[in-house]
Every structure is written in C-alpha cells, then in structure tokens.
Amino acid sequence: AEDTKVLYAKYAARVEQEKKVTFVGRLATYRYYNMDQVVAMALAEYEKLKVL
C-alpha cells in the first residue's frame, strides 16, 4: 500500500543518519526474503564488519 511505502521512505531516511548501526534482513529492506537469503545477507554483512 502507498502509506507503507511512505513510512518506509521515512525510516530509510532516518537510517542514513545512524553511523554505528547496521540494518540487514527483511525489515531492513522491507522486502520478503527466504531464510537462506537472509542468512546469506547476514553472513556477508558480518564479513564486512569484522574487519572494522
């Protein structure tokens, strides 16, 4: 629905301001993913973050 897209856009803009928080998965992208996709995304994000 259109109202949820507007709400997501608001949250997405706010997320850009967060420097020490990483959002991943279904709620972060507001899309449906199978669990194998979510796990793969989480592992990829971990690989990026572990070098910090």
mmCIF file as gemmi writes it, N, C-alpha and C atoms, coordinates in Angstrom:
data_model
loop_
_atom_site.group_PDB
_atom_site.id
_atom_site.type_symbol
_atom_site.label_atom_id
_atom_site.label_alt_id
_atom_site.label_comp_id
_atom_site.label_asym_id
_atom_site.label_entity_id
_atom_site.label_seq_id
_atom_site.pdbx_PDB_ins_code
_atom_site.Cartn_x
_atom_site.Cartn_y
_atom_site.Cartn_z
_atom_site.occupancy
_atom_site.B_iso_or_equiv
_atom_site.pdbx_formal_charge
_atom_site.auth_seq_id
_atom_site.auth_asym_id
_atom_site.pdbx_PDB_model_num
ATOM 1 N N . ALA Axp A 1 ? 0.837 -1.185 0 1 0 ? 1 A 1
ATOM 2 C CA . ALA Axp A 1 ? 0 0 0 1 0 ? 1 A 1
ATOM 3 C C . ALA Axp A 1 ? 0.88 1.246 0 1 0 ? 1 A 1
ATOM 4 N N . GLU Axp A 2 ? 0.328 2.314 -0.462 1 0 ? 2 A 1
ATOM 5 C CA . GLU Axp A 2 ? 1.081 3.559 -0.594 1 0 ? 2 A 1
ATOM 6 C C . GLU Axp A 2 ? 1.542 4.113 0.748 1 0 ? 2 A 1
ATOM 7 N N . ASP Axp A 3 ? 0.698 4.013 1.772 1 0 ? 3 A 1
ATOM 8 C CA . ASP Axp A 3 ? 1.074 4.56 3.08 1 0 ? 3 A 1
ATOM 9 C C . ASP Axp A 3 ? 2.266 3.832 3.685 1 0 ? 3 A 1
ATOM 10 N N . THR Axp A 4 ? 2.394 2.529 3.424 1 0 ? 4 A 1
ATOM 11 C CA . THR Axp A 4 ? 3.55 1.796 3.943 1 0 ? 4 A 1
ATOM 12 C C . THR Axp A 4 ? 4.816 2.184 3.194 1 0 ? 4 A 1
ATOM 13 N N . LYS Axp A 5 ? 4.705 2.508 1.915 1 0 ? 5 A 1
ATOM 14 C CA . LYS Axp A 5 ? 5.87 2.967 1.156 1 0 ? 5 A 1
ATOM 15 C C . LYS Axp A 5 ? 6.361 4.312 1.684 1 0 ? 5 A 1
ATOM 16 N N . VAL Axp A 6 ? 5.435 5.173 2.034 1 0 ? 6 A 1
ATOM 17 C CA . VAL Axp A 6 ? 5.793 6.478 2.594 1 0 ? 6 A 1
ATOM 18 C C . VAL Axp A 6 ? 6.472 6.294 3.948 1 0 ? 6 A 1
ATOM 19 N N . LEU Axp A 7 ? 5.924 5.424 4.77 1 0 ? 7 A 1
ATOM 20 C CA . LEU Axp A 7 ? 6.511 5.15 6.079 1 0 ? 7 A 1
ATOM 21 C C . LEU Axp A 7 ? 7.906 4.554 5.933 1 0 ? 7 A 1
ATOM 22 N N . TYR Axp A 8 ? 8.074 3.615 5 1 0 ? 8 A 1
ATOM 23 C CA . TYR Axp A 8 ? 9.391 3.026 4.763 1 0 ? 8 A 1
ATOM 24 C C . TYR Axp A 8 ? 10.385 4.105 4.324 1 0 ? 8 A 1
ATOM 25 N N . ALA Axp A 9 ? 9.976 5.001 3.455 1 0 ? 9 A 1
ATOM 26 C CA . ALA Axp A 9 ? 10.862 6.071 2.993 1 0 ? 9 A 1
ATOM 27 C C . ALA Axp A 9 ? 11.312 6.943 4.164 1 0 ? 9 A 1
ATOM 28 N N . LYS Axp A 10 ? 10.411 7.193 5.107 1 0 ? 10 A 1
ATOM 29 C CA . LYS Axp A 10 ? 10.766 7.961 6.298 1 0 ? 10 A 1
ATOM 30 C C . LYS Axp A 10 ? 11.818 7.235 7.126 1 0 ? 10 A 1
ATOM 31 N N . TYR Axp A 11 ? 11.584 5.943 7.342 1 0 ? 11 A 1
ATOM 32 C CA . TYR Axp A 11 ? 12.542 5.154 8.113 1 0 ? 11 A 1
ATOM 33 C C . TYR Axp A 11 ? 13.879 5.045 7.384 1 0 ? 11 A 1
ATOM 34 N N . ALA Axp A 12 ? 13.844 4.864 6.083 1 0 ? 12 A 1
ATOM 35 C CA . ALA Axp A 12 ? 15.078 4.736 5.305 1 0 ? 12 A 1
ATOM 36 C C . ALA Axp A 12 ? 15.912 6.01 5.406 1 0 ? 12 A 1
ATOM 37 N N . ALA Axp A 13 ? 15.265 7.155 5.37 1 0 ? 13 A 1
ATOM 38 C CA . ALA Axp A 13 ? 15.984 8.424 5.508 1 0 ? 13 A 1
ATOM 39 C C . ALA Axp A 13 ? 16.608 8.542 6.894 1 0 ? 13 A 1
ATOM 40 N N . ARG Axp A 14 ? 15.897 8.091 7.889 1 0 ? 14 A 1
ATOM 41 C CA . ARG Axp A 14 ? 16.42 8.161 9.26 1 0 ? 14 A 1
ATOM 42 C C . ARG Axp A 14 ? 17.596 7.205 9.461 1 0 ? 14 A 1
ATOM 43 N N . VAL Axp A 15 ? 17.535 6.053 8.83 1 0 ? 15 A 1
ATOM 44 C CA . VAL Axp A 15 ? 18.604 5.058 8.932 1 0 ? 15 A 1
ATOM 45 C C . VAL Axp A 15 ? 19.92 5.627 8.42 1 0 ? 15 A 1
ATOM 46 N N . GLU Axp A 16 ? 19.858 6.45 7.392 1 0 ? 16 A 1
ATOM 47 C CA . GLU Axp A 16 ? 21.068 7.045 6.829 1 0 ? 16 A 1
ATOM 48 C C . GLU Axp A 16 ? 21.833 7.868 7.863 1 0 ? 16 A 1
ATOM 49 N N . GLN Axp A 17 ? 21.154 8.359 8.875 1 0 ? 17 A 1
ATOM 50 C CA . GLN Axp A 17 ? 21.792 9.168 9.911 1 0 ? 17 A 1
ATOM 51 C C . GLN Axp A 17 ? 22.503 8.317 10.956 1 0 ? 17 A 1
ATOM 52 N N . GLU Axp A 18 ? 22.18 7.046 11.03 1 0 ? 18 A 1
ATOM 53 C CA . GLU Axp A 18 ? 22.773 6.159 12.033 1 0 ? 18 A 1
ATOM 54 C C . GLU Axp A 18 ? 24.125 5.657 11.535 1 0 ? 18 A 1
ATOM 55 N N . LYS Axp A 19 ? 25.168 5.978 12.253 1 0 ? 19 A 1
ATOM 56 C CA . LYS Axp A 19 ? 26.518 5.618 11.812 1 0 ? 19 A 1
ATOM 57 C C . LYS Axp A 19 ? 27.025 4.307 12.409 1 0 ? 19 A 1
ATOM 58 N N . LYS Axp A 20 ? 26.56 3.952 13.583 1 0 ? 20 A 1
ATOM 59 C CA . LYS Axp A 20 ? 27.086 2.76 14.248 1 0 ? 20 A 1
ATOM 60 C C . LYS Axp A 20 ? 26.057 1.643 14.341 1 0 ? 20 A 1
ATOM 61 N N . VAL Axp A 21 ? 25.1 1.648 13.428 1 0 ? 21 A 1
ATOM 62 C CA . VAL Axp A 21 ? 24.052 0.625 13.409 1 0 ? 21 A 1
ATOM 63 C C . VAL Axp A 21 ? 23.973 0.068 12 1 0 ? 21 A 1
ATOM 64 N N . THR Axp A 22 ? 23.882 -1.25 11.897 1 0 ? 22 A 1
ATOM 65 C CA . THR Axp A 22 ? 23.726 -1.89 10.602 1 0 ? 22 A 1
ATOM 66 C C . THR Axp A 22 ? 22.386 -2.6 10.565 1 0 ? 22 A 1
ATOM 67 N N . PHE Axp A 23 ? 21.614 -2.312 9.56 1 0 ? 23 A 1
ATOM 68 C CA . PHE Axp A 23 ? 20.319 -2.946 9.387 1 0 ? 23 A 1
ATOM 69 C C . PHE Axp A 23 ? 20.415 -3.947 8.248 1 0 ? 23 A 1
ATOM 70 N N . VAL Axp A 24 ? 20.007 -5.184 8.511 1 0 ? 24 A 1
ATOM 71 C CA . VAL Axp A 24 ? 20.027 -6.222 7.48 1 0 ? 24 A 1
ATOM 72 C C . VAL Axp A 24 ? 18.744 -7.034 7.556 1 0 ? 24 A 1
ATOM 73 N N . GLY Axp A 25 ? 18.491 -7.775 6.507 1 0 ? 25 A 1
ATOM 74 C CA . GLY Axp A 25 ? 17.362 -8.698 6.519 1 0 ? 25 A 1
ATOM 75 C C . GLY Axp A 25 ? 16.067 -8.106 6.002 1 0 ? 25 A 1
ATOM 76 N N . ARG Axp A 26 ? 15.006 -8.801 6.31 1 0 ? 26 A 1
ATOM 77 C CA . ARG Axp A 26 ? 13.684 -8.455 5.784 1 0 ? 26 A 1
ATOM 78 C C . ARG Axp A 26 ? 13.208 -7.083 6.209 1 0 ? 26 A 1
ATOM 79 N N . LEU Axp A 27 ? 13.345 -6.785 7.486 1 0 ? 27 A 1
ATOM 80 C CA . LEU Axp A 27 ? 12.856 -5.497 7.969 1 0 ? 27 A 1
ATOM 81 C C . LEU Axp A 27 ? 13.726 -4.342 7.497 1 0 ? 27 A 1
ATOM 82 N N . ALA Axp A 28 ? 14.993 -4.601 7.293 1 0 ? 28 A 1
ATOM 83 C CA . ALA Axp A 28 ? 15.888 -3.539 6.836 1 0 ? 28 A 1
ATOM 84 C C . ALA Axp A 28 ? 15.584 -3.108 5.409 1 0 ? 28 A 1
ATOM 85 N N . THR Axp A 29 ? 15.18 -4.044 4.583 1 0 ? 29 A 1
ATOM 86 C CA . THR Axp A 29 ? 14.915 -3.728 3.18 1 0 ? 29 A 1
ATOM 87 C C . THR Axp A 29 ? 13.434 -3.649 2.868 1 0 ? 29 A 1
ATOM 88 N N . TYR Axp A 30 ? 12.6 -4.026 3.833 1 0 ? 30 A 1
ATOM 89 C CA . TYR Axp A 30 ? 11.143 -4.032 3.67 1 0 ? 30 A 1
ATOM 90 C C . TYR Axp A 30 ? 10.731 -4.857 2.453 1 0 ? 30 A 1
ATOM 91 N N . ARG Axp A 31 ? 11.393 -6.014 2.318 1 0 ? 31 A 1
ATOM 92 C CA . ARG Axp A 31 ? 11.099 -6.944 1.231 1 0 ? 31 A 1
ATOM 93 C C . ARG Axp A 31 ? 11.034 -8.342 1.815 1 0 ? 31 A 1
ATOM 94 N N . TYR Axp A 32 ? 10.373 -9.23 1.098 1 0 ? 32 A 1
ATOM 95 C CA . TYR Axp A 32 ? 10.316 -10.615 1.541 1 0 ? 32 A 1
ATOM 96 C C . TYR Axp A 32 ? 11.552 -11.345 1.036 1 0 ? 32 A 1
ATOM 97 N N . TYR Axp A 33 ? 12.176 -12.095 1.914 1 0 ? 33 A 1
ATOM 98 C CA . TYR Axp A 33 ? 13.294 -12.962 1.553 1 0 ? 33 A 1
ATOM 99 C C . TYR Axp A 33 ? 13.064 -14.317 2.188 1 0 ? 33 A 1
ATOM 100 N N . ASN Axp A 34 ? 13.534 -15.354 1.524 1 0 ? 34 A 1
ATOM 101 C CA . ASN Axp A 34 ? 13.562 -16.676 2.144 1 0 ? 34 A 1
ATOM 102 C C . ASN Axp A 34 ? 14.668 -16.67 3.191 1 0 ? 34 A 1
ATOM 103 N N . MET Axp A 35 ? 14.572 -17.574 4.137 1 0 ? 35 A 1
ATOM 104 C CA . MET Axp A 35 ? 15.549 -17.59 5.232 1 0 ? 35 A 1
ATOM 105 C C . MET Axp A 35 ? 16.968 -17.818 4.734 1 0 ? 35 A 1
ATOM 106 N N . ASP Axp A 36 ? 17.156 -18.617 3.697 1 0 ? 36 A 1
ATOM 107 C CA . ASP Axp A 36 ? 18.511 -18.83 3.189 1 0 ? 36 A 1
ATOM 108 C C . ASP Axp A 36 ? 19.096 -17.524 2.648 1 0 ? 36 A 1
ATOM 109 N N . GLN Axp A 37 ? 18.26 -16.694 2.058 1 0 ? 37 A 1
ATOM 110 C CA . GLN Axp A 37 ? 18.723 -15.403 1.572 1 0 ? 37 A 1
ATOM 111 C C . GLN Axp A 37 ? 19.09 -14.48 2.737 1 0 ? 37 A 1
ATOM 112 N N . VAL Axp A 38 ? 18.296 -14.509 3.784 1 0 ? 38 A 1
ATOM 113 C CA . VAL Axp A 38 ? 18.556 -13.667 4.95 1 0 ? 38 A 1
ATOM 114 C C . VAL Axp A 38 ? 19.858 -14.085 5.628 1 0 ? 38 A 1
ATOM 115 N N . VAL Axp A 39 ? 20.071 -15.378 5.763 1 0 ? 39 A 1
ATOM 116 C CA . VAL Axp A 39 ? 21.309 -15.866 6.378 1 0 ? 39 A 1
ATOM 117 C C . VAL Axp A 39 ? 22.507 -15.461 5.529 1 0 ? 39 A 1
ATOM 118 N N . ALA Axp A 40 ? 22.392 -15.587 4.217 1 0 ? 40 A 1
ATOM 119 C CA . ALA Axp A 40 ? 23.487 -15.187 3.328 1 0 ? 40 A 1
ATOM 120 C C . ALA Axp A 40 ? 23.78 -13.691 3.457 1 0 ? 40 A 1
ATOM 121 N N . MET Axp A 41 ? 22.73 -12.881 3.545 1 0 ? 41 A 1
ATOM 122 C CA . MET Axp A 41 ? 22.917 -11.437 3.722 1 0 ? 41 A 1
ATOM 123 C C . MET Axp A 41 ? 23.607 -11.135 5.046 1 0 ? 41 A 1
ATOM 124 N N . ALA Axp A 42 ? 23.202 -11.827 6.099 1 0 ? 42 A 1
ATOM 125 C CA . ALA Axp A 42 ? 23.79 -11.605 7.417 1 0 ? 42 A 1
ATOM 126 C C . ALA Axp A 42 ? 25.264 -11.999 7.427 1 0 ? 42 A 1
ATOM 127 N N . LEU Axp A 43 ? 25.59 -13.111 6.805 1 0 ? 43 A 1
ATOM 128 C CA . LEU Axp A 43 ? 26.985 -13.544 6.749 1 0 ? 43 A 1
ATOM 129 C C . LEU Axp A 43 ? 27.836 -12.575 5.933 1 0 ? 43 A 1
ATOM 130 N N . ALA Axp A 44 ? 27.298 -12.083 4.84 1 0 ? 44 A 1
ATOM 131 C CA . ALA Axp A 44 ? 28.026 -11.11 4.025 1 0 ? 44 A 1
ATOM 132 C C . ALA Axp A 44 ? 28.267 -9.825 4.815 1 0 ? 44 A 1
ATOM 133 N N . GLU Axp A 45 ? 27.279 -9.398 5.555 1 0 ? 45 A 1
ATOM 134 C CA . GLU Axp A 45 ? 27.428 -8.185 6.373 1 0 ? 45 A 1
ATOM 135 C C . GLU Axp A 45 ? 28.46 -8.414 7.474 1 0 ? 45 A 1
ATOM 136 N N . TYR Axp A 46 ? 28.447 -9.592 8.062 1 0 ? 46 A 1
ATOM 137 C CA . TYR Axp A 46 ? 29.44 -9.932 9.083 1 0 ? 46 A 1
ATOM 138 C C . TYR Axp A 46 ? 30.855 -9.835 8.506 1 0 ? 46 A 1
ATOM 139 N N . GLU Axp A 47 ? 31.046 -10.354 7.308 1 0 ? 47 A 1
ATOM 140 C CA . GLU Axp A 47 ? 32.37 -10.309 6.685 1 0 ? 47 A 1
ATOM 141 C C . GLU Axp A 47 ? 32.837 -8.868 6.499 1 0 ? 47 A 1
ATOM 142 N N . LYS Axp A 48 ? 31.914 -7.974 6.173 1 0 ? 48 A 1
ATOM 143 C CA . LYS Axp A 48 ? 32.275 -6.557 6.018 1 0 ? 48 A 1
ATOM 144 C C . LYS Axp A 48 ? 32.607 -5.921 7.365 1 0 ? 48 A 1
ATOM 145 N N . LEU Axp A 49 ? 31.849 -6.285 8.39 1 0 ? 49 A 1
ATOM 146 C CA . LEU Axp A 49 ? 32.004 -5.64 9.694 1 0 ? 49 A 1
ATOM 147 C C . LEU Axp A 49 ? 33.175 -6.174 10.506 1 0 ? 49 A 1
ATOM 148 N N . LYS Axp A 50 ? 33.553 -7.41 10.288 1 0 ? 50 A 1
ATOM 149 C CA . LYS Axp A 50 ? 34.59 -7.994 11.143 1 0 ? 50 A 1
ATOM 150 C C . LYS Axp A 50 ? 35.958 -7.357 10.938 1 0 ? 50 A 1
ATOM 151 N N . VAL Axp A 51 ? 36.145 -6.661 9.843 1 0 ? 51 A 1
ATOM 152 C CA . VAL Axp A 51 ? 37.433 -6.011 9.606 1 0 ? 51 A 1
ATOM 153 C C . VAL Axp A 51 ? 37.51 -4.62 10.223 1 0 ? 51 A 1
ATOM 154 N N . LEU Axp A 52 ? 36.42 -4.147 10.775 1 0 ? 52 A 1
ATOM 155 C CA . LEU Axp A 52 ? 36.417 -2.795 11.372 1 0 ? 52 A 1
ATOM 156 C C . LEU Axp A 52 ? 37.148 -2.75 12.683 1 0 ? 52 A 1
